[in-house]
Structure formats: C-alpha cells, structure tokens
Amino acid sequence: MGDILFEIRVNNAQLEHCEKPHDFSLVLDRLTKKIIKNPKPEQRLFAKLQCSKCDGHIDSINASWYKKGLEDGRVKL
C-alpha cells in the first residue's frame, strides 16, 4: 500500500510543478507503463496519458476534460 501512495504523491508532484500547459500526447501501456509509439485509436480509449513536459500521467478521460478546460479558458466573453 505504501508503494502505491508513494507513486501517487510523486505523480501529483510532477503534475503540480510542470511548466503548464500539460502536453498529454504520450500514450502509456497500462501493464508495462511504457510509451506506445504510434498508438492505434483503440489504444487511446481509456488509456493512461503522460505529459511530455513533466512525465506526470492521468487517464484519457481526465485529459480530455483538461483539454476542454484549456479551450474554454481561451474563449473571451
């Protein structure tokens, strides 16, 4: 249990200290946690995505909401 909490804390620290905006363009294999080169569309679905700037990672659904937030933030009202 301690290892999992440590990994979560390290990942959160990486994401918090990143030079934003994040670039979640790297797709990770869920089992090996290695980067998949030229991922197929089905590999992106429910995938873990890694930021190319800080190596922090989130799931693809949270990444899509992050991207949507960036797009919405650029809209001037």
C-alpha positions in Angstrom: 0.0 0.0 0.0 2.9 2.4 0.8 4.3 2.0 -2.7 1.1 3.0 -4.3 0.7 6.1 -2.1 4.3 7.0 -2.9 3.7 6.7 -6.6 0.5 8.8 -6.3 2.4 11.5 -4.4 5.3 11.5 -6.9 2.9 11.8 -9.9 0.9 14.6 -8.2 4.2 16.5 -7.5 5.2 16.1 -11.2 1.9 17.4 -12.4 1.8 20.3 -9.9 5.4 21.5 -10.7 5.0 21.2 -14.5 5.6 24.1 -16.8 2.0 24.2 -17.9 0.0 23.7 -20.1 0.5 20.0 -20.0 1.0 18.1 -23.2 -0.7 14.7 -22.7 0.4 13.3 -26.0 2.2 10.2 -24.9 0.1 7.0 -24.5 1.2 4.5 -21.9 0.6 0.8 -21.9 -1.5 0.1 -18.8 0.5 -3.0 -17.8 4.1 -2.1 -18.6 3.7 1.7 -18.3 5.9 2.1 -21.3 5.2 4.6 -24.1 3.3 3.1 -27.1 4.7 4.5 -30.3 2.1 5.2 -33.0 -0.9 4.1 -30.8 -4.0 2.8 -32.5 -7.2 4.7 -31.8 -8.5 1.8 -29.6 -5.3 2.0 -27.5 -6.1 5.7 -26.7 -9.5 4.8 -25.4 -9.3 4.6 -21.5 -5.5 4.9 -21.8 -3.1 6.5 -19.4 -1.6 9.6 -21.0 1.7 11.0 -20.0 2.7 14.7 -20.2 5.8 15.1 -22.4 7.0 18.0 -20.2 6.8 16.6 -16.7 6.2 12.8 -17.1 3.1 13.1 -14.9 0.2 10.9 -16.1 -3.6 10.9 -16.0 -6.3 8.8 -17.6 -7.6 9.7 -21.1 -11.0 10.9 -19.7 -9.4 13.4 -17.4 -7.0 14.5 -20.1 -10.0 15.3 -22.4 -11.6 17.4 -19.7 -8.2 19.2 -19.1 -8.0 20.0 -22.9 -11.6 21.1 -22.9 -10.9 23.5 -19.9 -7.9 25.0 -21.8 -10.2 25.5 -24.9 -12.9 27.1 -22.8 -10.4 29.3 -21.0 -9.4 30.8 -24.3 -13.0 32.0 -25.1 -13.5 35.6 -24.4 -16.9 36.6 -23.0 
